[in-house]
Amino acid sequence: MIELADFVPHAPVPSEIIEEYRGRVPDELSGVWERYGYGTFAEGFIRIIDPKKYEAEVGDCIGKTQGDGVAIMVTGLGDLITWEPSQQGFIGILYRLGDTVGITSEVRGLLRLVEDEMLLGRFKADIFPEAVATHGELSFDESFIFVPLPSMGGKAKVENLKKRDTIASIQVAVDLQGVIGH
């Protein structure tokens, strides 16, 4: 069983969502949904989200050129983490940088990155702890967003981070810079 030592619950995942996505996501992820529900871990950096809500709101922002990615998590910097069945792996879409990053092919691999404190480096997110210290903790639906985005010429400084609604921020980033294809 997967352990999330610092998990902070937000809400249970409805059984209908688990059943709807069973077979579309790894079985281990379904197990995490059943055991933990929606919530945060990795010192607030990672949020387990409602895939159906994100599919409805930002499905056209995922940028998958083939197959059907499923949004499963977001980061405290507004990055979307998707499960890509055709690639059999997790992908991070870094809207603030206009880039993507391959993460791993297993849920346990993702969690190992958290345990080994390598996740912030993989996401080019070393600024996150300083952002929390400066601006305070995020609510469940918020992320720290650079204003303006570094991909649009903004500076990646803590003072340029603002608490914003995550879904709306993803939509705005795509409106400004386009879909990040992968």
C-alpha positions as CSV (number, residue, x, y, z in Angstrom):
1,M,0.0,0.0,0.0
2,I,1.2,3.5,-0.9
3,E,1.8,5.8,2.1
4,L,1.5,9.5,1.9
5,A,3.0,10.6,5.3
6,D,2.0,14.3,5.1
7,F,-1.3,14.0,3.3
8,V,-3.9,16.6,4.2
9,P,-7.3,15.5,3.1
10,H,-9.7,17.9,1.3
11,A,-12.6,15.6,0.3
12,P,-13.3,12.0,-0.5
13,V,-13.2,10.9,-4.1
14,P,-16.8,9.8,-5.1
15,S,-17.0,6.1,-5.9
16,E,-18.5,7.1,-9.3
17,I,-15.3,8.9,-10.2
18,I,-13.2,6.0,-9.2
19,E,-15.3,3.6,-11.3
20,E,-15.4,6.0,-14.3
21,Y,-11.6,6.3,-14.4
22,R,-10.8,2.7,-13.4
23,G,-8.9,1.2,-16.4
24,R,-8.0,4.7,-17.6
25,V,-5.5,5.3,-14.8
26,P,-3.1,2.9,-13.0
27,D,-4.7,0.6,-10.4
28,E,-2.4,2.1,-7.7
29,L,-3.8,5.5,-8.4
30,S,-7.4,4.2,-7.9
31,G,-6.1,2.8,-4.6
32,V,-4.8,6.2,-3.6
33,W,-8.1,7.8,-4.4
34,E,-10.0,5.2,-2.4
35,R,-7.7,5.4,0.6
36,Y,-6.9,9.1,0.7
37,G,-9.3,11.1,-1.5
38,Y,-8.5,14.5,-2.8
39,G,-5.9,16.5,-0.8
40,T,-2.4,17.7,-0.7
41,F,1.0,16.1,0.1
42,A,4.7,16.9,-0.4
43,E,4.5,19.8,2.0
44,G,1.6,21.2,0.0
45,F,3.3,21.1,-3.3
46,I,1.2,18.3,-4.8
47,R,-2.6,18.2,-4.9
48,I,-4.6,15.1,-5.9
49,I,-7.5,16.6,-7.9
50,D,-10.9,15.7,-9.4
51,P,-10.0,14.3,-12.9
52,K,-13.5,14.9,-14.2
53,K,-13.6,18.5,-13.1
54,Y,-10.2,19.2,-14.7
55,E,-11.2,17.3,-17.8
56,A,-14.2,19.5,-18.2
57,E,-12.4,22.8,-17.4
58,V,-9.0,22.3,-18.9
59,G,-9.2,19.2,-21.1
60,D,-8.5,21.3,-24.2
61,C,-5.4,22.7,-22.4
62,I,-3.6,19.4,-21.9
63,G,-2.0,19.5,-25.3
64,K,-1.9,15.8,-25.9
65,T,-1.1,15.2,-29.6
66,Q,-2.1,11.5,-29.4
67,G,-4.0,9.4,-27.0
68,D,-6.0,10.7,-24.0
69,G,-4.2,12.2,-21.0
70,V,-6.0,12.2,-17.7
71,A,-5.4,15.2,-15.3
72,I,-4.7,13.6,-11.9
73,M,-2.7,16.2,-9.9
74,V,-1.5,19.8,-9.9
75,T,1.4,21.4,-8.2
76,G,1.5,24.5,-6.0
77,L,3.0,26.4,-9.0
78,G,0.0,25.6,-11.3
79,D,1.7,22.7,-13.2
80,L,-0.6,19.9,-14.3
81,I,0.3,16.3,-13.8
82,T,-1.3,13.9,-16.2
83,W,-1.4,10.1,-16.7
84,E,-0.7,9.4,-20.4
85,P,-2.0,5.9,-21.2
86,S,-0.4,5.9,-24.7
87,Q,3.0,6.7,-23.1
88,Q,2.3,4.7,-20.0
89,G,3.7,7.4,-17.9
90,F,3.1,10.6,-15.9
91,I,3.8,13.9,-17.6
92,G,4.2,17.3,-15.9
93,I,2.9,20.3,-18.0
94,L,4.8,23.3,-16.8
95,Y,2.6,26.2,-18.0
96,R,4.8,28.8,-16.4
97,L,7.7,27.7,-18.5
98,G,5.9,26.6,-21.6
99,D,7.4,23.1,-21.3
100,T,6.7,19.5,-20.2
101,V,8.7,17.1,-18.1
102,G,8.5,13.3,-18.1
103,I,8.1,12.1,-14.5
104,T,7.9,8.3,-14.2
105,S,5.8,5.4,-15.4
106,E,4.6,4.3,-11.9
107,V,2.7,5.9,-9.0
108,R,5.4,4.6,-6.7
109,G,8.0,6.3,-8.8
110,L,6.3,9.6,-8.4
111,L,6.1,9.1,-4.7
112,R,9.8,8.2,-4.5
113,L,10.6,11.5,-6.1
114,V,8.7,13.1,-3.2
115,E,10.4,11.0,-0.6
116,D,13.8,11.7,-2.1
117,E,13.0,15.4,-2.2
118,M,13.8,15.4,-5.9
119,L,10.3,16.5,-7.1
120,L,11.0,20.2,-6.8
121,G,14.1,19.9,-8.9
122,R,12.3,17.8,-11.6
123,F,9.6,20.5,-11.8
124,K,12.1,23.4,-11.6
125,A,10.2,24.5,-8.5
126,D,12.8,25.2,-5.9
127,I,11.1,28.5,-5.3
128,F,8.0,26.8,-3.9
129,P,9.1,26.6,-0.2
130,E,10.2,30.3,-0.2
131,A,6.8,31.2,-1.8
132,V,5.0,29.5,1.1
133,A,7.2,31.2,3.6
134,T,6.6,34.6,2.0
135,H,3.0,34.4,0.9
136,G,1.5,31.7,3.2
137,E,0.0,28.4,2.5
138,L,-2.3,27.8,-0.4
139,S,-6.0,26.8,-0.3
140,F,-6.8,23.6,-2.1
141,D,-7.9,25.3,-5.3
142,E,-5.0,27.8,-5.5
143,S,-1.5,27.8,-6.9
144,F,1.3,30.3,-6.9
145,I,1.4,31.9,-10.3
146,F,4.1,34.1,-11.7
147,V,2.7,37.5,-12.9
148,P,3.7,37.8,-15.7
149,L,4.6,34.2,-16.6
150,P,8.3,33.5,-17.2
151,S,7.4,32.1,-20.6
152,M,6.0,35.6,-21.4
153,G,9.1,37.5,-20.1
154,G,8.3,37.6,-16.4
155,K,11.0,37.2,-13.8
156,A,11.0,34.0,-11.7
157,K,11.1,35.8,-8.3
158,V,9.1,35.1,-5.2
159,E,7.7,38.7,-5.2
160,N,6.2,38.0,-8.7
161,L,4.2,35.0,-7.4
162,K,0.5,35.6,-6.7
163,K,-2.1,33.2,-5.3
164,R,-4.5,32.4,-8.1
165,D,-7.2,29.9,-8.8
166,T,-5.4,26.9,-10.4
167,I,-7.9,26.1,-13.2
168,A,-8.3,29.7,-14.2
169,S,-4.5,30.2,-14.3
170,I,-4.1,27.2,-16.6
171,Q,-6.7,28.6,-18.9
172,V,-5.1,32.0,-18.9
173,A,-1.6,30.6,-19.6
174,V,-3.0,28.7,-22.6
175,D,-4.8,31.7,-23.8
176,L,-1.6,33.8,-23.6
177,Q,1.0,31.3,-24.9
178,G,-0.9,28.5,-26.6
179,V,-1.3,24.8,-25.8
180,I,1.9,23.0,-24.9
181,G,1.9,20.0,-27.2
182,H,3.5,16.8,-26.2
